[in-house]
């Protein structure tokens, strides 16, 4: 079953690790995105709420974190500076993988689980 548009997931991996998993598992319905996803962590609920109102559907949210795709990062960085909340927000870049098929997503995650068990 194809997913359109693709589902995008962020991983704390190197590009080489992502490519190795895709190659080793012969995954054909996924790809590494060209730019990293910016993960923002908000210390204050008010900052998170203000950010949600500003970006709403354009950014993905999970708990106190926002995940910003490359196309929106300049706009988000400007917003943080203009609203003087940049010092209260942690930033981290993660690699993102787009999946057009959930079978590939499951296989990718299984490989991560298996390799995390090895010394």
Secondary structure, 3 states (H helix, E strand, C coil): CEEEEEEEEEECCCHHHHHHHHHHCCCCCEEECCCCEEEEEECCHHHHHHHHHHHHHHCEEECCEEEECHHHHHHHHHHHHHCCCHHHEEEEEEEEEEEEEHHHHHHHHHHHHHHHHCC
